[in-house]
Amino acid sequence: MKTSSTAREKIPPHIKREVRQRCGFGCVKCGLPLYEYEHMEEWAVVKRHIASEITLLCDQHHREKTAGLLPKEEVRRCNDNPINLQNEKSAKYNLYFSGTSAEIWMGNNSFVSEYLSDDSELNAIIVDGLPLVQMKVIDQHLLLNLTFFDEENNVTAQIVENELIYSTSPWDIELVGTTLTIREQRGKILLRIEFNPPNKIVISSGRLLKNGIEIIIQPSKIIITNNQMTIQENRTNNCSAGLVLGVDQKRRSGFFLLTDIPRYKDFNTKQTISEMEWLTNDKRNHKMKFENLNFSHETIELDFNHFVKCNFESCTFTYRGLTNIDLTECNLNDCNWQFLDHATNTIEALSFLYKICDAQAQPMVELTFDNIRSRANSNRKT
């Protein structure tokens, strides 16, 4: 039995947070978000907790250090230049979900599907066609997809088909047991989610942001702050979508559909603009970049996004004609396209000219497509 003089004291929370921030919220060697706090010099030697003397190691690298297989010098080298800070994101971690039923809790609202067949979905929240919280079945595998953005529409945390990855930009990130907590600043939670395999997640607190929409999740309710709408104690059962906000190109039916939502132009002043003004605002022309990612059976928005060296399998691409299309060194397999809004108007106008107008209009349409083919062939040569 340890006495009070020999017992090891717990590391104070503020020191743990300082270590997490310095180490990029993951093992300094491999970046895994499952880690342990490790004294670079053993506790038995130093018998003190100083942030600069503590690092983060995953279970494997911790065991290797303890066994002498991972030299202290290598641990110190990694501690000086953590892999997550180099990459500005964590290493991927695979979550374990299975079965054909799914359950998503947000505050005291639940979204449940008792049976999901292949290629079917349970979408808790959709904003402008993008599912922010989703569970679906593909090839008899239950997959979780979740995306959290900051106020500038940058991804801060993402789970893509059960693979967890997060940016190192938030103030603090902590994965303890089955609970992931991301804080924007002291006392301000961006996300607190509990993973309950095999088929359930619980978001007790959070701030969902996308395209100027803010959704606050509290233990007792969901609040859409743009219009101060409160949603509490609701339950959906075997419904493909829960909250569908903004423009959804798939026209999915949820238990709650809300369009024409005023968007925050500035989150600090809470200044708002109309939904259409937001979608066409020139200031949004800085594009979100996705690189070296795999997408399967997803709906992909091309407007305001830039994809580099990504693989797309059985995806649907949507294009509104608000920005140019940026697909660089990407592989597309068994994908299809949907033209919406402005892009649809262009297609319909060309179709109208070709089918309805006189013979003088048809050569104009053919010439348009000849120019498209010419430009495409020219780009291939260059």
LINNOR-V256852 format. One line per field, one symbol per residue. ss: DSSP state (2 for helix, 1 for strand, 0 for the rest). phi: phi as a letter, one per 40 degrees, with the letter a starting at -180 (. if undefined). burial: # if it has 24 or more other ideal C-beta (glycine too) atoms within 12 Angstrom, else .. Layout:
ss->???
phi->???
burial->???
This chain:
ss->0000000000002222222222200000000000011110002222000022211110222222222000022222222200222220100011000000011111001111100000011111111001111111110011111111100000111111001111100001111100111111100111111111000111111111110011111100111100001110001110001111100000000111110000111100001110222222022220011110011100111000111100111001111000000111001110011110222222222222222000222222222222222222222220
phi->.ccccbcccccddccdcccdcccggadccbgcccabcbccbddcccfabbdccbbbbcdccccccccgcbcdccccccccadcccccgacccbccbbagbbaabbbgbbbbbbcabcdgbbbbcbbbfgbccbababbfgbcbbbabbbcccgccbaabbfgccabcccccababbgbbbbbbcadgbccabbbcbdcabbbbcaibcbafgbbbcbbdbabbccdbfcbbafbbbbfbcaccbbgcbccfccbcabbbfccbccacccgcbbcdccccbccccccccbbbfbbbbfbcbcccgbbbbfbbbbfbbcbabgcbccbbbfbbbbfbbbbbbfdcccccccccccccbcccccccccccdcccccccccccccc
burial->..........#....#########################........#.#.######..##..#....#....##.##..####...#####.#.#..########.#####..#...###################..###########.#######################....#####....#######...###################....#####....#..#.#..############.#.###.##.####........#.#..##....#..##.#..#.#############..###..#########.###..#....#..####.#......#..............#.................
